[in-house]
Amino acid sequence: MALPLFLVLWVTMMAAMMLPSMAPVAITWVRGIGRQSSGWARTARTVEFVAGYLLVWTAFGLLVYAALALTGSLVDDHPTAGRWIGSVAFLLAGLYQLGPLKSVCLRHCRDPLGHLVHYSGFRGPARDLRVGLHHGAYCVGCCAGLMVVLVPLGVMNVAAMAGLAVVIFVEKLWSRGPLLARAVGVVFVVLAVLAPFQDWLLPGLQDSMPSMNM
């Protein structure tokens, strides 16, 4: 798939996945823009905020595209490598879910009032763009581990993306979201152990993989 088309699809899917969980912050900020500006100024500031948020996800999409190109090339040259690529992806995702960076970013995303107060202190030109970039960076940090599993599951796997969207929503809004994040991390580590022997866990890497059924 060509890079421009991939990025269009990627940003569209990320926007759909993140909308439910980021809605409280986005709606509150846009309402604040509405109280301070009107007409074209309000529209421009809103577009600036959304553009900043999506720009971060676009940059992350470039990394995903590069990773998919690399893993695809490896699987084409070495068909059995797909199992180990999938296993490593699940392991990295699990360790990230259990790590400190995930906790920091999730804590930020679970405290919309706190970071809205922080954002209100932003001044100068492109203020709303900076807010979108800042919030988008934390959002990517919160969801990066979950996005990694799209390598073995398939980036265009609608069922996988719907499942991850539910996990993201619950992690951010449920009172026990941090506990869920750690539980998901443990599940990913278990899947990393199983992946080399269970091809059904790797739909995104299966095109060139021979069977290992015993």
Backbone bond lengths (Angstrom), bond angles and torsions (degrees), N, CA, C in turn:
res aa  C-N    CA-C-N  psi(-1)  N-CA   C-N-CA  omega(-1)  CA-C   N-CA-C  phi
1 M - - - 1.464 - - 1.528 109.18 -
2 A 1.325 116.31 135.92 1.458 120.72 179.72 1.526 110.39 -66.43
3 L 1.333 115.85 147.20 1.461 121.08 -176.81 1.533 113.24 -57.23
4 P 1.345 120.16 -47.33 1.469 118.71 -179.17 1.529 112.93 -58.17
5 L 1.340 117.00 -43.75 1.464 119.94 179.24 1.523 110.56 -64.92
6 F 1.330 116.70 -41.84 1.460 120.21 178.55 1.525 110.68 -58.83
7 L 1.337 117.36 -45.47 1.462 120.33 -177.72 1.524 111.65 -65.30
8 V 1.336 116.68 -38.41 1.471 119.46 177.07 1.522 110.24 -61.41
9 L 1.335 116.66 -47.88 1.464 120.56 179.29 1.520 110.96 -65.21
10 W 1.323 117.08 -41.15 1.464 121.85 -178.93 1.524 111.29 -61.43
11 V 1.329 116.51 -50.92 1.468 120.27 -178.22 1.521 110.55 -63.93
12 T 1.329 117.27 -39.00 1.463 120.48 177.88 1.521 111.04 -61.63
13 M 1.329 116.47 -45.54 1.464 120.33 -179.42 1.521 111.61 -68.17
14 M 1.330 117.28 -39.93 1.463 119.61 178.96 1.526 110.84 -65.07
15 A 1.327 116.49 -40.09 1.463 119.67 177.99 1.523 110.56 -61.06
16 A 1.334 116.67 -42.76 1.464 120.45 179.06 1.524 111.50 -66.19
17 M 1.336 116.97 -39.17 1.457 120.61 -178.84 1.523 112.28 -70.53
18 M 1.324 117.34 -38.52 1.462 121.13 -173.56 1.523 113.81 -87.44
19 L 1.330 116.95 -20.04 1.461 119.96 -174.87 1.526 113.61 -53.00
20 P 1.344 119.42 -48.05 1.474 117.81 -177.99 1.525 113.50 -60.04
21 S 1.337 117.35 -40.36 1.460 119.58 -174.88 1.526 112.91 -82.37
22 M 1.337 118.31 -27.44 1.460 119.73 -179.69 1.522 112.55 -94.67
23 A 1.331 117.36 -4.47 1.463 121.08 -176.19 1.528 113.55 -54.87
24 P 1.351 119.85 -44.42 1.472 118.65 -178.77 1.526 113.05 -57.02
25 V 1.335 117.15 -44.59 1.463 120.51 179.74 1.522 110.63 -68.85
26 A 1.328 116.71 -46.70 1.461 120.55 -176.87 1.526 111.43 -62.13
27 I 1.328 116.72 -46.06 1.466 120.28 -178.08 1.520 110.35 -63.95
28 T 1.336 116.56 -43.46 1.468 120.04 -179.30 1.521 110.96 -63.84
29 W 1.326 116.63 -43.08 1.467 119.45 -179.55 1.523 111.26 -66.74
30 V 1.320 117.43 -43.05 1.466 120.66 -179.92 1.529 110.47 -65.01
31 R 1.321 117.30 -36.26 1.469 119.68 175.56 1.525 110.48 -63.50
32 G 1.334 115.84 -38.84 1.460 119.35 176.46 1.517 111.60 -62.67
33 I 1.326 116.46 -39.78 1.466 120.63 175.97 1.526 109.91 -60.78
34 G 1.341 115.81 -41.51 1.460 120.39 -179.48 1.518 112.97 -63.13
35 R 1.336 116.29 -32.23 1.469 119.21 178.96 1.522 111.80 -75.59
36 Q 1.325 116.91 -25.14 1.462 120.57 -176.24 1.524 113.16 -97.30
37 S 1.327 116.97 -23.41 1.465 120.85 -175.14 1.521 109.58 -135.99
38 S 1.317 115.61 166.37 1.463 120.36 178.17 1.521 109.11 -145.93
39 G 1.324 114.88 164.85 1.457 120.21 175.94 1.514 113.12 61.60
40 W 1.334 114.91 -136.48 1.462 120.60 -176.87 1.521 112.05 -65.58
41 A 1.312 117.31 -32.52 1.468 120.19 179.40 1.524 110.57 -62.70
42 R 1.319 116.84 -42.16 1.468 120.43 178.28 1.528 110.60 -64.29
43 T 1.346 115.68 -43.74 1.466 119.28 179.32 1.522 111.24 -62.45
44 A 1.333 116.55 -43.96 1.464 121.04 -178.49 1.525 111.01 -63.47
45 R 1.323 117.02 -41.61 1.470 120.31 -179.47 1.525 111.05 -67.68
46 T 1.325 116.26 -37.95 1.470 119.73 178.25 1.524 110.65 -65.47
47 V 1.340 116.38 -44.76 1.467 120.81 178.01 1.527 110.03 -61.42
48 E 1.314 116.53 -38.64 1.464 121.59 179.53 1.528 110.85 -61.87
49 F 1.316 116.38 -44.45 1.469 121.24 178.99 1.530 110.95 -62.40
50 V 1.330 116.17 -49.23 1.468 120.67 -179.11 1.526 110.38 -63.99
51 A 1.339 116.77 -40.11 1.464 120.54 -179.89 1.523 111.14 -62.69
52 G 1.322 116.94 -40.39 1.459 120.14 178.15 1.512 111.73 -61.69
53 Y 1.323 115.79 -43.79 1.471 120.59 179.77 1.525 110.83 -63.14
54 L 1.331 116.29 -47.76 1.466 120.17 -177.58 1.526 112.22 -71.21
55 L 1.334 117.11 -26.34 1.460 120.01 178.61 1.526 110.88 -63.57
56 V 1.323 116.66 -38.70 1.468 120.12 178.23 1.524 110.19 -63.83
57 W 1.332 116.10 -43.82 1.464 119.36 179.52 1.529 111.34 -67.96
58 T 1.336 117.27 -30.58 1.463 120.16 175.85 1.523 110.40 -65.84
59 A 1.336 116.48 -43.13 1.463 120.33 177.70 1.524 110.76 -61.70
60 F 1.326 116.35 -41.86 1.466 119.85 177.32 1.526 110.13 -64.67
61 G 1.338 116.38 -35.49 1.459 120.80 177.90 1.521 112.39 -61.53
62 L 1.334 117.25 -33.42 1.463 120.50 176.42 1.527 110.75 -62.78
63 L 1.336 116.08 -40.58 1.466 120.19 177.31 1.527 110.55 -65.07
64 V 1.330 115.98 -41.09 1.465 120.23 178.99 1.524 110.29 -63.03
65 Y 1.325 116.41 -43.37 1.467 120.43 180.00 1.526 110.61 -60.87
66 A 1.335 116.23 -43.59 1.462 120.10 178.79 1.525 110.97 -63.24
67 A 1.340 116.20 -41.41 1.466 120.19 179.15 1.523 111.05 -63.78
68 L 1.326 116.30 -41.26 1.467 119.94 179.45 1.528 111.37 -66.80
69 A 1.336 116.37 -38.47 1.466 119.60 178.06 1.528 110.46 -63.75
70 L 1.335 115.85 -41.75 1.463 120.27 -179.72 1.522 111.47 -67.07
71 T 1.333 116.30 -48.69 1.468 118.90 -178.71 1.527 111.08 -66.00
72 G 1.334 116.93 -37.01 1.460 119.99 177.88 1.517 111.64 -62.53
73 S 1.334 115.73 -41.16 1.459 119.99 178.34 1.524 111.31 -65.24
74 L 1.335 116.36 -41.72 1.466 120.31 179.10 1.526 111.39 -63.43
75 V 1.331 116.45 -42.00 1.467 120.03 -179.46 1.525 110.68 -67.61
76 D 1.338 116.78 -37.45 1.467 119.47 177.80 1.529 111.35 -63.38
77 D 1.337 116.16 -40.56 1.467 120.29 -178.06 1.526 112.59 -80.45
78 H 1.327 115.99 -33.71 1.470 120.99 -177.32 1.535 107.99 -135.04
79 P 1.323 118.10 86.76 1.471 121.65 -173.33 1.526 115.03 -51.38
80 T 1.324 118.18 -36.77 1.470 119.34 -178.34 1.523 112.45 -73.46
81 A 1.339 117.17 -12.76 1.466 119.88 -179.35 1.519 111.95 -64.99
82 G 1.338 117.23 -23.72 1.461 120.33 -178.39 1.513 112.79 -55.84
83 R 1.321 116.63 -38.63 1.469 120.00 -179.13 1.528 111.37 -63.83
84 W 1.320 115.33 -41.89 1.460 119.19 -177.25 1.522 111.31 -77.08
85 I 1.317 116.70 -32.36 1.468 119.41 173.27 1.522 109.67 -61.99
86 G 1.334 116.39 -46.00 1.461 120.21 178.00 1.509 111.87 -61.19
87 S 1.329 116.57 -41.92 1.459 120.70 179.74 1.525 111.25 -62.57
88 V 1.334 116.43 -45.08 1.466 120.50 178.96 1.525 110.83 -63.85
89 A 1.339 116.92 -40.19 1.466 120.40 179.15 1.524 111.14 -61.50
90 F 1.331 117.01 -46.04 1.462 119.89 177.75 1.531 111.02 -62.64
91 L 1.332 116.51 -40.59 1.464 120.01 -179.35 1.529 111.24 -64.57
92 L 1.333 116.68 -46.37 1.464 120.00 178.40 1.525 111.27 -61.09
93 A 1.337 115.91 -41.80 1.467 120.04 178.85 1.521 110.66 -62.64
94 G 1.339 116.58 -43.43 1.455 120.34 -179.86 1.512 112.47 -64.42
95 L 1.332 116.81 -45.17 1.466 120.16 179.66 1.526 111.00 -64.81
96 Y 1.325 116.76 -37.05 1.466 119.60 178.14 1.526 110.44 -64.94
97 Q 1.332 116.24 -43.40 1.465 120.04 179.10 1.529 111.48 -59.22
98 L 1.314 116.90 -31.18 1.461 121.86 -177.86 1.527 112.80 -92.54
99 G 1.334 117.01 -2.53 1.455 120.98 -172.91 1.519 114.58 -92.01
100 P 1.340 116.36 172.71 1.473 121.43 -175.72 1.522 114.43 -70.23
101 L 1.343 118.19 -34.39 1.468 119.55 -178.85 1.519 110.94 -64.20
102 K 1.319 116.75 -40.30 1.464 120.71 175.76 1.519 110.01 -59.05
103 S 1.323 117.36 -44.26 1.466 121.17 -178.27 1.520 111.33 -62.83
104 V 1.336 116.74 -42.96 1.468 120.74 -179.78 1.527 110.73 -63.00
105 C 1.331 116.60 -47.73 1.466 120.48 -177.88 1.525 111.71 -68.21
106 L 1.333 116.77 -38.25 1.463 119.53 179.03 1.522 110.50 -66.68
107 R 1.323 116.47 -39.27 1.464 119.76 178.32 1.526 110.34 -61.71
108 H 1.317 117.01 -40.12 1.467 121.06 176.68 1.530 110.71 -61.55
109 C 1.334 116.18 -47.19 1.463 120.42 -176.21 1.531 112.60 -70.37
110 R 1.326 117.11 -21.97 1.463 120.54 179.60 1.529 112.53 -87.61
111 D 1.337 117.76 -0.85 1.463 121.32 -178.00 1.527 109.89 -124.58
112 P 1.333 117.68 67.84 1.469 120.04 -175.74 1.522 113.51 -59.86
113 L 1.331 117.70 -38.01 1.459 119.77 -179.34 1.522 110.34 -63.53
114 G 1.329 115.84 -41.87 1.458 120.08 -179.24 1.515 112.39 -60.54
115 H 1.346 117.14 -47.09 1.458 115.90 -177.66 1.518 113.05 -81.09
116 L 1.323 119.13 -17.46 1.464 119.27 171.11 1.527 110.31 -68.27
117 V 1.334 115.92 -38.55 1.468 119.84 175.41 1.529 109.61 -62.84
118 H 1.327 115.83 -41.65 1.468 120.09 178.21 1.524 110.65 -63.11
119 Y 1.322 117.00 -44.12 1.461 120.84 -178.62 1.525 111.84 -64.99
120 S 1.320 116.76 -29.94 1.466 119.32 -179.30 1.523 111.51 -63.23
121 G 1.330 116.50 -18.28 1.459 120.06 178.35 1.518 113.67 -85.22
122 F 1.335 117.46 -6.31 1.466 120.31 178.27 1.526 108.97 -68.24
123 R 1.321 116.92 135.19 1.459 121.85 -179.62 1.525 109.72 -132.83
124 G 1.324 115.39 169.28 1.451 120.30 173.81 1.512 112.96 91.95
125 P 1.340 116.28 -177.15 1.469 120.96 -178.03 1.526 111.46 -67.08
126 A 1.313 114.56 154.44 1.471 121.59 178.34 1.526 111.62 56.89
127 R 1.316 116.37 33.52 1.464 120.23 -178.84 1.522 111.59 -58.41
128 D 1.324 116.89 -47.27 1.466 120.04 -176.62 1.526 111.40 -69.44
129 L 1.332 116.89 -32.47 1.461 120.12 174.56 1.521 109.84 -62.84
130 R 1.323 117.19 -42.75 1.463 121.52 179.35 1.519 111.19 -64.34
131 V 1.323 116.61 -39.52 1.467 119.86 177.54 1.525 110.01 -62.38
132 G 1.344 116.41 -45.43 1.461 119.99 178.74 1.515 112.13 -61.58
133 L 1.342 116.93 -42.26 1.462 121.00 178.28 1.523 111.19 -63.77
134 H 1.318 116.10 -44.61 1.466 121.22 -178.02 1.519 110.93 -63.41
135 H 1.329 115.95 -48.60 1.460 119.43 -179.47 1.528 110.44 -67.21
136 G 1.323 117.09 -38.68 1.458 120.39 177.91 1.516 112.49 -62.81
137 A 1.339 117.03 -37.85 1.464 120.46 179.54 1.523 110.83 -63.40
138 Y 1.336 117.17 -42.98 1.462 119.98 177.32 1.523 110.94 -66.24
139 C 1.321 116.27 -35.98 1.465 120.35 -179.99 1.529 110.25 -65.61
140 V 1.329 116.51 -43.28 1.464 120.22 176.42 1.523 110.14 -62.84
141 G 1.334 116.63 -43.15 1.458 120.02 178.48 1.509 112.86 -61.27
142 C 1.317 116.45 -34.70 1.462 121.11 179.52 1.524 111.36 -72.27
143 C 1.324 116.89 -32.85 1.471 120.88 -171.11 1.524 114.04 -107.79
144 A 1.326 118.26 -0.64 1.467 120.73 -173.39 1.520 112.44 -57.85
145 G 1.329 116.74 -44.41 1.459 119.70 179.90 1.515 112.18 -61.02
146 L 1.323 115.82 -40.90 1.461 120.05 179.48 1.525 110.93 -66.34
147 M 1.331 116.79 -35.06 1.457 119.78 179.56 1.527 111.88 -68.80
148 V 1.338 117.03 -30.53 1.469 120.50 -178.91 1.527 111.39 -59.97
149 V 1.332 117.20 -34.59 1.469 118.89 -177.05 1.525 111.93 -70.79
150 L 1.344 117.23 -9.04 1.460 118.83 175.20 1.525 111.66 -70.92
151 V 1.339 117.55 -15.71 1.470 119.60 175.21 1.527 109.95 -64.33
152 P 1.346 119.50 -54.23 1.469 118.20 176.93 1.525 113.94 -74.94
153 L 1.336 117.29 -30.94 1.464 119.48 -176.40 1.528 112.73 -82.76
154 G 1.334 117.10 -24.75 1.461 120.98 -178.68 1.519 111.36 108.11
155 V 1.328 116.57 120.32 1.464 120.89 -177.07 1.522 111.91 -64.37
156 M 1.321 117.62 -30.45 1.458 121.03 179.61 1.530 111.84 -100.09
157 N 1.314 116.69 20.36 1.462 122.65 178.47 1.528 108.49 -81.31
158 V 1.324 116.90 101.67 1.467 121.58 -174.04 1.524 111.40 -62.01
159 A 1.331 117.49 -40.72 1.462 120.59 -179.84 1.524 110.96 -63.36
160 A 1.334 116.59 -42.56 1.465 120.43 179.12 1.522 110.84 -63.97
161 M 1.325 116.93 -42.27 1.459 120.20 -179.24 1.519 111.29 -67.76
162 A 1.323 117.16 -36.37 1.465 120.01 177.01 1.526 110.14 -64.95
163 G 1.339 116.58 -42.64 1.459 120.01 178.12 1.514 111.96 -62.86
164 L 1.328 117.09 -42.80 1.461 120.62 178.60 1.524 111.37 -65.93
165 A 1.333 117.09 -36.44 1.466 120.44 177.87 1.523 110.60 -61.14
166 V 1.332 116.89 -39.33 1.467 120.74 177.53 1.522 110.05 -65.08
167 V 1.335 116.88 -44.34 1.467 120.52 179.11 1.526 110.55 -60.58
168 I 1.331 117.37 -45.32 1.464 121.77 179.57 1.520 110.69 -60.10
169 F 1.326 116.25 -45.50 1.465 121.24 -179.48 1.526 110.98 -60.87
170 V 1.326 116.69 -47.27 1.466 120.72 -176.98 1.524 110.82 -69.73
171 E 1.324 117.62 -40.24 1.467 120.77 178.06 1.525 111.39 -56.25
172 K 1.323 116.21 -41.82 1.459 120.27 -173.71 1.523 113.31 -82.33
173 L 1.326 117.53 -29.31 1.463 119.28 -170.52 1.526 114.32 -112.53
174 W 1.317 119.00 -19.98 1.466 121.11 179.90 1.523 109.41 -80.22
175 S 1.329 116.41 145.69 1.467 120.52 -178.89 1.527 112.06 -60.80
176 R 1.325 117.01 -27.82 1.464 120.92 179.35 1.529 112.02 -106.99
177 G 1.325 114.65 29.79 1.456 120.05 179.46 1.524 114.13 -55.49
178 P 1.353 118.81 -44.76 1.471 118.99 178.56 1.527 113.04 -60.07
179 L 1.331 116.67 -35.54 1.466 119.98 177.07 1.528 110.31 -65.95
180 L 1.334 116.32 -41.16 1.464 120.23 176.93 1.527 110.55 -61.45
181 A 1.336 116.86 -41.99 1.466 120.48 -179.81 1.523 110.76 -58.17
182 R 1.325 116.58 -43.12 1.465 119.67 179.47 1.525 111.19 -68.93
183 A 1.332 116.57 -38.52 1.467 119.92 178.40 1.525 110.63 -62.83
184 V 1.320 116.65 -41.46 1.467 120.77 177.50 1.526 109.88 -63.15
185 G 1.330 116.57 -38.37 1.452 120.27 177.08 1.518 112.24 -60.32
186 V 1.328 116.59 -42.91 1.467 120.98 178.30 1.527 110.16 -63.48
187 V 1.332 116.75 -41.96 1.472 120.82 178.51 1.528 110.30 -60.29
188 F 1.323 116.98 -42.63 1.466 120.08 179.58 1.529 111.51 -62.80
189 V 1.328 117.04 -39.36 1.467 120.08 178.21 1.527 110.25 -63.31
190 V 1.328 116.63 -40.96 1.470 120.44 176.89 1.527 110.05 -62.77
191 L 1.324 117.02 -42.82 1.469 120.59 178.78 1.529 111.31 -63.88
192 A 1.343 116.54 -31.62 1.463 119.77 177.09 1.521 111.22 -62.50
193 V 1.330 116.15 -35.91 1.466 120.74 178.32 1.527 110.61 -71.36
194 L 1.326 116.68 -37.31 1.463 121.19 -176.01 1.526 113.45 -81.70
195 A 1.327 117.12 -27.85 1.467 121.32 -170.70 1.529 114.99 -53.77
196 P 1.342 120.38 -41.17 1.471 118.42 -178.78 1.524 114.20 -63.84
197 F 1.327 116.56 -16.10 1.466 119.97 -175.12 1.530 113.29 -116.12
198 Q 1.344 116.54 -2.92 1.463 121.01 -176.84 1.529 109.27 -129.15
199 D 1.333 116.57 93.43 1.462 120.46 -176.51 1.526 113.35 -61.77
200 W 1.333 117.85 -26.04 1.464 119.71 -177.57 1.526 111.97 -66.64
201 L 1.330 117.34 -15.92 1.461 120.80 176.44 1.525 112.28 -80.02
202 L 1.331 117.18 -6.06 1.463 121.26 -171.62 1.526 112.83 -126.38
203 P 1.319 118.89 51.20 1.474 119.52 -177.92 1.523 113.42 -61.04
204 G 1.334 116.96 -27.40 1.457 119.71 -179.79 1.511 114.27 -78.74
205 L 1.337 117.29 -7.44 1.463 121.10 -176.69 1.519 112.63 -125.72
206 Q 1.314 117.59 13.16 1.456 120.51 -168.93 1.521 115.62 -89.46
207 D 1.311 118.13 -13.59 1.470 119.33 -171.18 1.524 113.04 -52.90
208 S 1.336 115.62 -39.32 1.460 118.24 -174.11 1.522 113.15 -110.70
209 M 1.325 118.44 7.97 1.453 119.79 -173.50 1.518 111.87 -88.18
210 P 1.330 118.06 128.35 1.456 120.48 173.17 1.509 110.33 -74.85
211 S 1.305 115.96 159.28 1.464 120.43 -178.84 1.519 110.94 -72.54
212 M 1.359 115.14 144.62 1.457 120.75 174.66 1.515 110.22 -114.61
213 N 1.322 117.16 17.20 1.457 119.89 -179.06 1.525 109.69 -60.25
214 M 1.315 115.34 137.20 1.461 120.82 -177.56 1.522 109.74 -106.83
